[in-house]
Amino acid sequence: MLAQFIKFAVVGVLNTAIHYGVFYTLYSFAGMYHLVASGAGFCAAVTHSYILNKFWTFKRRGSRIHE
């Protein structure tokens, strides 16, 4: 359970970095409007969060729930 919490926290930190990185890149270098750049960063971070949490943090190990 502690390992799962640590993975969840790592994903959260990575998502924050992705959101800020996409925002900063689009706003500073592409000249995009700040709300649009932030929205794009949010979408990238949410997508990353879903994928990483599904396949790494909450990966099923021998679960028979869906059988």
PASEBA-1860 file (N, C-alpha, C; in nm, 3 decimals):
! residues 67
1> MLAQFIKF> 0.081/-0.119/0.000/0.000/0.000/0.000/0.086/0.126/0.000 ~ 0.195/0.124/0.075/0.286/0.239/0.075/0.350/0.259/-0.062 ~ 0.385/0.149/-0.127/0.446/0.158/-0.260/0.348/0.221/-0.358 ~ 0.221/0.186/-0.347/0.119/0.243/-0.436/0.104/0.393/-0.410 ~ 0.108/0.434/-0.285/0.100/0.576/-0.252/0.219/0.653/-0.308 ~ 0.337/0.594/-0.297/0.457/0.660/-0.350/0.448/0.674/-0.502 ~ 0.401/0.569/-0.569/0.382/0.577/-0.715/0.283/0.686/-0.751 ~ 0.174/0.694/-0.675/0.071/0.795/-0.699/0.130/0.936/-0.682
9> AVVGVLNT> 0.212/0.954/-0.581/0.276/1.083/-0.557/0.374/1.118/-0.669 ~ 0.450/1.019/-0.715/0.544/1.041/-0.826/0.468/1.084/-0.951 ~ 0.357/1.018/-0.979/0.276/1.055/-1.096/0.226/1.198/-1.081 ~ 0.184/1.236/-0.962/0.138/1.373/-0.939/0.246/1.476/-0.963 ~ 0.366/1.449/-0.917/0.478/1.542/-0.939/0.510/1.551/-1.089 ~ 0.512/1.438/-1.156/0.538/1.438/-1.301/0.430/1.515/-1.376 ~ 0.305/1.499/-1.334/0.195/1.571/-1.400/0.209/1.721/-1.383 ~ 0.252/1.763/-1.265/0.273/1.905/-1.243/0.383/1.957/-1.335
17> AIHYGVFY> 0.490/1.881/-1.348/0.600/1.920/-1.437/0.555/1.924/-1.583 ~ 0.475/1.826/-1.624/0.426/1.823/-1.762/0.335/1.943/-1.789 ~ 0.242/1.968/-1.696/0.151/2.081/-1.713/0.230/2.212/-1.726 ~ 0.322/2.234/-1.635/0.400/2.357/-1.639/0.489/2.362/-1.763 ~ 0.549/2.250/-1.799/0.637/2.247/-1.915/0.564/2.278/-2.045 ~ 0.447/2.218/-2.063/0.368/2.245/-2.183/0.321/2.391/-2.183 ~ 0.271/2.435/-2.068/0.227/2.574/-2.058/0.339/2.672/-2.090 ~ 0.454/2.653/-2.027/0.566/2.744/-2.045/0.613/2.746/-2.191
25> TLYSFAGM> 0.621/2.628/-2.250/0.666/2.619/-2.390/0.570/2.690/-2.484 ~ 0.440/2.661/-2.468/0.342/2.721/-2.558/0.328/2.872/-2.535 ~ 0.334/2.913/-2.410/0.317/3.056/-2.379/0.441/3.137/-2.415 ~ 0.557/3.088/-2.376/0.680/3.165/-2.394/0.737/3.158/-2.536 ~ 0.737/3.040/-2.593/0.803/3.023/-2.723/0.707/3.027/-2.840 ~ 0.583/2.981/-2.820/0.488/2.981/-2.931/0.398/3.104/-2.928 ~ 0.405/3.181/-2.820/0.326/3.303/-2.811/0.177/3.279/-2.796 ~ 0.139/3.164/-2.745/-0.002/3.130/-2.731/-0.063/3.206/-2.613
33> YHLVASGA> -0.190/3.236/-2.623/-0.264/3.301/-2.515/-0.254/3.215/-2.390 ~ -0.236/3.279/-2.273/-0.204/3.205/-2.151/-0.312/3.105/-2.110 ~ -0.440/3.137/-2.131/-0.545/3.042/-2.093/-0.549/2.920/-2.186 ~ -0.522/2.942/-2.311/-0.518/2.830/-2.406/-0.397/2.742/-2.379 ~ -0.284/2.804/-2.351/-0.162/2.728/-2.319/-0.180/2.647/-2.191 ~ -0.245/2.706/-2.092/-0.271/2.635/-1.968/-0.368/2.519/-1.990 ~ -0.468/2.540/-2.072/-0.563/2.433/-2.105/-0.494/2.317/-2.175 ~ -0.403/2.348/-2.266/-0.329/2.243/-2.335/-0.239/2.167/-2.238
41> GFCAAVTH> -0.176/2.240/-2.147/-0.094/2.175/-2.045/-0.176/2.086/-1.955 ~ -0.294/2.133/-1.918/-0.384/2.054/-1.835/-0.424/1.925/-1.907 ~ -0.461/1.935/-2.033/-0.501/1.816/-2.110/-0.386/1.716/-2.121 ~ -0.266/1.764/-2.144/-0.150/1.675/-2.151/-0.124/1.608/-2.017 ~ -0.136/1.683/-1.908/-0.112/1.627/-1.775/-0.219/1.526/-1.736 ~ -0.345/1.554/-1.767/-0.453/1.460/-1.734/-0.438/1.331/-1.814 ~ -0.404/1.343/-1.940/-0.382/1.223/-2.022/-0.267/1.140/-1.966 ~ -0.158/1.205/-1.934/-0.042/1.137/-1.875/-0.080/1.071/-1.743
49> SYILNKFW> -0.156/1.141/-1.661/-0.198/1.089/-1.531/-0.281/0.963/-1.547 ~ -0.377/0.967/-1.636/-0.464/0.850/-1.657/-0.383/0.729/-1.702 ~ -0.299/0.748/-1.801/-0.222/0.636/-1.856/-0.125/0.580/-1.752 ~ -0.050/0.667/-1.686/0.049/0.618/-1.590/-0.016/0.556/-1.467 ~ -0.124/0.616/-1.418/-0.192/0.556/-1.303/-0.257/0.422/-1.339 ~ -0.314/0.412/-1.456/-0.380/0.288/-1.497/-0.281/0.174/-1.514 ~ -0.170/0.201/-1.580/-0.077/0.093/-1.614/0.040/0.077/-1.519 ~ 0.061/0.171/-1.427/0.175/0.159/-1.335/0.129/0.161/-1.189
57> TFKRRGSR> 0.058/0.266/-1.149/0.020/0.280/-1.009/-0.083/0.177/-0.966 ~ -0.190/0.163/-1.043/-0.301/0.076/-1.005/-0.309/-0.048/-1.094 ~ -0.196/-0.096/-1.139/-0.190/-0.214/-1.225/-0.248/-0.333/-1.150 ~ -0.336/-0.406/-1.216/-0.394/-0.526/-1.155/-0.293/-0.640/-1.159 ~ -0.290/-0.713/-1.052/-0.201/-0.829/-1.045/-0.285/-0.953/-1.017 ~ -0.325/-1.022/-1.121/-0.401/-1.146/-1.104/-0.543/-1.125/-1.058 ~ -0.602/-1.012/-1.087/-0.739/-0.983/-1.047/-0.837/-1.062/-1.134 ~ -0.943/-1.111/-1.073/-1.047/-1.184/-1.147/-1.178/-1.109/-1.147
65> IHE> -1.175/-0.984/-1.124/-1.299/-0.905/-1.114/-1.375/-0.904/-1.245 ~ -1.309/-0.892/-1.356/-1.375/-0.879/-1.485/-1.393/-1.010/-1.560 ~ -1.370/-1.119/-1.497/-1.387/-1.249/-1.566/-1.528/-1.298/-1.554
END
